Amino acid sequence: MLKLHQLFFRTFSLIFLLVLIIISATTYYWSKNIYLDQIEKNLSQNIDSLSLNLTSFKNLDYIIKTFKAKTGLRITIIDEEGKVIADSDRDIKTMENHSTRYEIIHAKYEGYGKKIRFSHTLNEELLYVAKKIVIDDEIYYLRLADYTTKIIENFTKLSFQIIAFISMFIIVAFIATYLISIKIRNETNAILGYLIELSNKKPTSGIYSDFSEEFYKITRLLNKVASKLAKREKQKSKQTAKLKLANKQKDEIISAISHEFKNPIAVITGYSETILSDKDLPEAMKEKFLKKIHSNGIKMSHIIDKLRLTLKLEEGKQQILTTKSSILQICEQVVSDLNDKYPNREITIEAKKDYEFNIDETLFRMALENLVENALKYSEDEVIVSFDEKQISVKDRGIGISETDLKSIRHKFYRVSQNGWNNSLGLGLFIVSSIVSLHNFSLEIKSELTKGSEFIIKY
């Protein structure tokens, strides 16, 4: 299959060749007819001029030779019977009767006659023009002839000049077309290369062409397509990154949920199997085991409740029921519950007096409990809970949180793995932030690595 510039070049080459042949042939025959017509007119004019001088036969030979010398034409005078009485080129005694000559017959009846014919006398082809004249009251025929070889030579020179001029014009047009085909080839190669880059999704730069309006529009559209593809590819990359992150989070969530459920399930399974397999188990021991099963069942229920709460908070379906509640009582309840879970840790409440606010006590207590438990998990020293009329603060002296993690820590399922939070679902701060937002409060986090963290709920 030919390339575009090759097809363009081959087509125009054939067209130029065909045009050259047609124009040359047309010019040849057209100019030949014009040239012969002009020669005939010249012969007719010479006949008229010579006929004016031939009023008698005196000095006939001198007149004929002089005219022959000036014009180079063959001159013949024929009487009415067809007998040649004078000729500039041959002896009249050797010449036959001319009454049947075509040009003589036409001159006899029409006044003028012309004919191109081969002369056996001169053994050459000539163009004859004859005119009927009257000398001394007798009818004669004055005939002039020009050699066609001379006419053809002159005409050939003229034809070559015309064809050469036309050929030069066509060659210039051909060269211009060839240069245009090269430019088209370069433009199409550039567009093709750019399309290959687009197909490989690696366009190095934009493409531009001002060769023609069509190429300009094509390159402009290609740049638009490339821009759209780049944006789409960027969006696709972002989406892929999000999917990878979501898959990673999903795996981490599954791992965290598995870890969270693994211990209570193991406890429930182990103790229940012991009770079922040992019929002679003492009642005190059986009661202890049942309490363990019960507490771990409650723990699993709390995990499920936390997940359900997270979904409701995320979808905005969680409603709050506000009542006037004591901040001090809420803090004391949270500390009391966590002291049972962390008996060896110290939680201190610092407050000058009690304050009451319209809040959803259950949700707010859950948010505060999450903050205090996180502080217990990631520090070994005392955890301080303080409040006044403007805010509640939970402060620890633990490992702290980096600036990078602080930007994402409120997101659902986000966990700071380097801090060893692998036993957490990463829902604590998401729940806290959502609950605080439901109450139109704000959550501020201050943290420094190795110096601890402070979580502040501002009313």
C-alpha positions in Angstrom: 0.0 0.0 0.0 1.4 3.4 -1.0 1.9 6.2 1.4 -0.1 9.4 1.0 2.8 11.5 -0.4 3.8 8.6 -2.8 0.3 8.4 -4.0 0.1 12.1 -4.4 3.5 12.3 -6.2 2.7 9.4 -8.6 -0.8 10.7 -9.4 0.5 14.2 -10.2 3.4 12.8 -12.2 1.0 10.9 -14.5 -1.2 14.0 -14.7 1.7 16.2 -15.7 3.0 13.7 -18.2 -0.4 13.4 -19.8 -0.9 17.1 -19.8 2.5 17.6 -21.4 1.7 15.1 -24.2 -1.8 16.6 -24.9 -0.6 20.2 -24.8 2.4 19.4 -27.0 0.3 17.5 -29.6 -2.4 20.2 -29.5 0.2 23.0 -29.8 1.9 21.2 -32.7 -1.2 20.8 -34.9 -2.7 24.1 -33.8 0.4 26.1 -34.5 1.0 24.1 -37.8 -2.3 25.1 -39.2 -1.8 28.7 -38.1 1.7 28.7 -39.7 0.5 27.2 -42.9 -2.4 29.7 -43.1 0.1 32.5 -42.6 2.4 31.1 -45.4 -0.6 30.9 -47.7 -1.4 34.5 -47.0 2.1 35.5 -47.6 2.2 33.6 -50.9 -1.2 35.2 -51.9 0.2 38.7 -51.1 3.4 38.0 -53.1 1.2 36.8 -56.0 -0.8 40.0 -55.9 2.4 42.1 -55.8 4.0 40.2 -58.6 0.8 40.2 -60.8 0.9 44.0 -60.6 4.3 44.1 -62.2 3.5 41.5 -64.9 1.6 43.7 -67.3 3.6 42.4 -70.3 6.1 39.8 -71.2 8.9 42.3 -71.6 11.8 41.6 -69.2 9.9 38.6 -67.9 13.1 36.6 -67.1 14.5 39.6 -65.2 11.4 40.1 -63.2 11.1 36.5 -62.2 14.8 36.1 -61.2 14.7 39.3 -59.2 11.5 38.2 -57.3 13.0 34.8 -56.8 16.2 36.3 -55.3 14.2 38.5 -52.9 11.6 35.9 -51.8 13.2 32.5 -52.4 9.9 31.4 -53.9 9.4 29.3 -57.0 7.6 31.2 -59.7 5.7 29.6 -62.6 3.6 31.2 -65.3 1.1 29.0 -67.2 -1.1 29.9 -70.1 -4.7 29.1 -70.4 -4.0 25.8 -72.1 -1.8 24.6 -69.3 1.5 25.1 -71.0 4.4 26.4 -68.9 5.8 29.6 -70.4 8.2 30.6 -67.6 9.6 28.9 -64.4 12.2 30.2 -62.0 13.7 26.8 -61.1 13.4 24.5 -64.1 13.7 24.4 -67.9 10.2 24.8 -69.3 11.0 22.4 -72.1 11.1 19.5 -69.7 7.9 20.4 -67.9 4.6 18.7 -68.7 1.2 20.4 -69.2 -0.3 21.8 -66.0 -3.9 22.2 -67.0 -4.9 19.3 -64.7 -3.1 20.6 -61.6 -5.4 21.1 -58.6 -4.4 24.7 -57.9 -4.7 25.6 -61.6 -8.2 24.2 -61.9 -9.3 26.1 -58.7 -7.7 29.3 -60.0 -9.5 28.9 -63.3 -12.9 28.8 -61.7 -12.4 30.7 -58.4 -9.6 33.1 -59.1 -7.3 31.4 -56.5 -6.1 27.9 -55.9 -3.8 26.2 -53.4 -2.4 22.8 -52.8 0.4 21.0 -51.0 1.8 18.4 -53.4 5.0 16.5 -54.2 6.7 17.8 -57.3 8.3 15.1 -59.4 10.1 17.8 -61.4 11.9 19.1 -58.3 11.6 15.8 -56.3 10.4 17.8 -53.3 7.1 18.6 -51.6 5.8 22.2 -52.1 2.9 24.4 -51.1 1.4 25.9 -54.3 -0.7 29.0 -54.6 -2.1 30.0 -58.0 -3.9 33.1 -59.3 -5.6 33.9 -62.6 -4.2 37.0 -64.3 -4.5 38.8 -67.6 -1.5 39.8 -69.7 -1.9 41.5 -73.1 -5.6 40.5 -73.0 -4.7 36.9 -72.5 -5.5 34.7 -69.5 -2.5 33.3 -67.6 -2.0 31.6 -64.3 0.7 33.0 -62.0 1.8 30.3 -59.5 4.1 30.7 -56.5 5.4 27.7 -54.5 7.4 27.4 -51.3 9.3 24.3 -50.2 7.5 22.5 -47.3 10.9 21.3 -46.0 11.7 24.9 -45.3 8.2 25.5 -43.8 8.6 22.4 -41.6 12.0 23.5 -40.4 10.7 26.9 -39.4 7.6 25.4 -37.9 9.6 22.8 -36.0 11.8 25.5 -34.5 8.7 27.4 -33.5 7.0 24.3 -32.0 10.1 23.5 -30.0 10.2 27.0 -28.6 6.5 26.7 -27.6 6.8 23.2 -26.2 10.0 24.2 -24.4 8.2 27.1 -22.8 5.2 24.9 -21.8 7.6 22.2 -20.5 9.5 24.7 -18.4 6.2 25.8 -16.9 5.1 22.2 -16.2 8.5 21.3 -14.8 8.3 24.3 -12.4 4.8 23.1 -11.4 6.0 19.6 -11.1 8.9 20.7 -8.8 6.4 22.7 -6.7 4.1 19.7 -6.5 7.1 17.5 -5.5 8.1 19.9 -2.7 4.4 20.0 -1.6 4.3 16.2 -1.5 7.5 16.2 0.7 5.9 18.7 3.0 2.7 16.6 3.2 4.9 13.5 3.9 6.6 15.3 6.7 3.3 16.6 8.2 1.7 13.1 7.9 4.7 11.4 9.4 4.6 13.9 12.3 0.9 13.2 12.9 1.5 9.5 12.6 4.3 9.6 15.1 2.2 11.6 17.5 -0.7 9.1 17.1 1.8 6.3 17.9 2.9 8.2 21.0 -0.8 8.7 22.0 -1.5 5.0 21.5 1.5 4.2 23.8 0.1 6.9 26.2 3.5 8.7 26.2 3.0 11.9 24.2 6.3 13.9 24.6 4.8 17.3 23.7 2.0 18.9 21.7 1.9 19.0 17.9 1.3 22.0 15.7 1.1 22.6 11.9 0.5 25.8 9.9 1.0 24.1 6.5 -2.7 24.3 5.7 -6.0 24.9 7.4 -6.8 21.1 7.3 -3.5 20.2 9.0 -3.9 23.0 11.5 -7.4 21.7 12.5 -6.1 18.1 12.6 -3.2 19.0 14.9 -5.4 21.2 17.1 -7.9 18.4 17.5 -5.1 15.9 18.2 -3.8 18.3 21.0 -7.3 18.4 22.5 -7.6 14.6 22.3 -4.2 14.3 23.9 -5.2 16.7 26.7 -8.4 14.8 27.3 -6.6 11.5 27.3 -4.0 12.9 29.7 -6.7 14.1 32.1 -8.5 10.7 31.8 -5.2 8.9 32.4 -4.5 11.1 35.4 -8.0 10.4 36.7 -7.5 6.7 36.0 -4.2 6.8 37.9 -5.9 8.6 40.8 -8.8 6.1 40.7 -6.3 3.2 40.6 -4.5 4.7 43.6 -7.7 5.1 45.4 -8.7 1.5 44.6 -5.3 0.3 45.8 -5.7 2.3 49.0 -9.2 1.0 49.4 -8.0 -2.6 48.9 -5.2 -2.0 51.3 -7.7 -0.5 53.8 -10.1 -3.4 53.2 -7.3 -5.9 53.9 -6.3 -3.9 57.0 -10.0 -3.7 58.1 -10.5 -7.4 57.6 -7.2 -8.1 59.5 -8.3 -5.7 62.3 -11.8 -7.1 62.5 -10.4 -10.7 62.5 -8.0 -9.7 65.3 -10.7 -7.9 67.3 -13.0 -11.0 67.0 -10.3 -13.6 67.3 -9.6 -13.2 71.1 -13.2 -13.1 72.3 -14.2 -15.9 70.0 -11.2 -18.0 71.2 -12.2 -17.3 74.8 -15.9 -18.1 74.2 -14.9 -21.3 72.2 -12.3 -22.4 74.8 -14.4 -21.9 77.9 -17.6 -23.3 76.3 -15.7 -26.5 75.2 -14.3 -26.9 78.7 -17.8 -26.6 80.2 -19.3 -29.0 77.7 -16.5 -31.6 77.9 -16.0 -31.6 81.7 -19.3 -32.6 83.4 -17.7 -32.6 86.8 -16.4 -29.0 86.6 -17.0 -27.2 89.9 -19.8 -24.7 90.0 -17.5 -21.8 91.0 -15.2 -22.6 88.0 -18.2 -23.0 85.7 -19.6 -19.6 86.8 -16.2 -18.0 86.2 -16.0 -19.4 82.7 -19.6 -18.3 81.9 -18.8 -14.8 83.1 -15.8 -14.8 80.7 -18.0 -16.0 77.9 -20.6 -13.3 78.7 -18.0 -10.5 78.9 -16.4 -11.5 75.6 -19.8 -11.8 74.0 -20.5 -8.2 75.1 -17.1 -7.2 73.7 -18.1 -8.6 70.3 -21.4 -6.8 70.5 -19.6 -3.5 71.2 -17.4 -4.0 68.2 -20.4 -4.6 66.0 -22.2 -1.6 67.4 -19.1 0.5 66.7 -19.2 -0.6 63.1 -22.9 0.1 62.7 -22.4 3.5 64.3 -19.6 4.2 61.9 -21.9 3.5 58.9 -24.7 5.6 60.3 -22.3 8.5 61.0 -20.8 8.3 57.5 -24.2 8.2 55.8 -25.5 11.0 58.0 -28.3 8.8 59.4 -27.4 9.0 63.1 -29.7 11.2 65.0 -28.9 12.8 68.4 -31.2 13.1 71.4 -29.9 16.0 73.6 -30.5 16.5 77.3 -28.8 18.7 79.8 -26.0 16.6 81.1 -23.2 17.0 83.6 -19.7 16.9 82.1 -18.2 15.8 85.4 -20.5 12.8 85.7 -19.8 11.8 82.2 -16.0 12.0 82.9 -16.4 10.0 86.1 -18.4 7.3 84.3 -15.8 7.0 81.6 -12.9 6.8 84.1 -14.7 4.3 86.2 -15.4 2.0 83.2 -11.8 2.2 82.0 -10.3 1.7 85.4 -11.9 -1.8 85.3 -10.3 -2.4 81.9 -6.9 -0.9 82.8 -6.6 -1.5 86.5 -2.9 -0.6 86.6 -3.2 2.8 84.9 -3.9 6.2 86.4 -6.5 8.5 85.0 -6.8 11.9 86.6 -9.8 14.4 86.3 -8.9 18.0 86.7 -11.7 20.6 87.0 -12.5 23.6 89.0 -16.3 23.0 88.9 -18.9 21.1 87.1 -20.6 22.3 83.9 -23.8 21.2 82.1 -24.5 21.2 78.4 -27.3 20.0 76.0 -25.7 16.9 74.5 -26.5 13.4 73.5 -25.0 11.8 76.7 -24.6 8.3 75.2 -22.7 9.4 72.1 -20.7 12.1 73.9 -19.6 9.5 76.5 -18.6 7.2 73.7 -16.5 9.9 72.1 -14.8 10.8 75.3 -14.2 7.1 76.1 -12.5 6.6 72.8 -10.1 9.6 73.4 -9.2 8.4 76.9 -8.7 4.8 75.8 -6.5 5.8 73.0 -4.4 7.8 75.4 -4.1 4.7 77.7 -3.1 2.5 74.8 -0.3 4.7 73.4 1.2 6.0 76.6 2.5 4.5 79.8 2.2 7.5 82.1 -0.7 9.2 83.7 -3.6 10.3 81.4 -5.2 13.7 82.4 -8.8 14.6 81.6 -9.5 18.3 82.3 -12.4 20.6 81.4 -13.8 24.0 81.9 -16.6 26.1 80.4 -15.0 26.2 76.9 -13.5 22.7 76.3 -12.6 19.2 77.4 -9.0 18.0 77.1 -7.5 14.5 77.1 -3.7 14.6 77.5 -1.1 11.9 77.5 2.7 11.7 77.5 3.0 8.9 75.0 4.7 8.4 71.6 2.9 11.2 69.9 1.7 11.5 66.2 3.7 12.8 63.2 2.5 15.8 61.2 1.8 13.6 58.2 -0.4 11.3 60.2 -2.2 14.2 61.8 -3.6 15.2 58.4 -5.3 11.8 57.9 -5.9 10.4 61.4 -9.6 11.5 61.4 -10.3 9.4 58.3 -12.2 6.2 58.7 -10.1 3.0 59.2 -6.9 5.1 59.2 -4.3 3.7 61.5 -0.7 4.8 62.2 1.0 1.4 61.7 4.4 2.7 63.0 2.8 3.4 66.3 1.6 -0.2 66.6 -2.1 0.4 66.4 -2.7 -2.9 64.6 -5.2 -4.1 67.2 -7.5 -1.1 66.4 -10.1 -0.8 63.7 -9.0 2.8 63.1 -12.6 4.0 63.9 -12.0 5.8 67.2 -11.1 9.3 65.9 -13.5 9.0 63.0 -16.3 8.3 65.5 -15.1 11.1 67.8 -14.9 13.6 64.9 -18.3 12.7 63.6 -20.0 12.9 67.1 -18.3 16.2 67.8 -19.5 17.6 64.4 -23.1 16.4 65.2 -23.0 18.6 68.3 -21.5 21.5 66.4 -18.4 21.3 68.5 -14.8 21.1 67.1 -12.0 18.7 67.7 -8.4 20.0 67.9 -5.4 17.7 68.1 -1.9 18.7 69.3 0.9 16.2 69.2 4.7 16.0 69.2 6.7 12.8 68.8 8.0 11.5 72.1 6.3 14.3 74.0 2.7 13.1 73.9 -0.6 14.2 72.5 -3.6 16.4 73.5 -7.1 16.0 72.1 -9.4 19.0 72.8 -13.1 19.1 72.3 -14.2 22.8 72.1 -17.8 23.6 72.8 
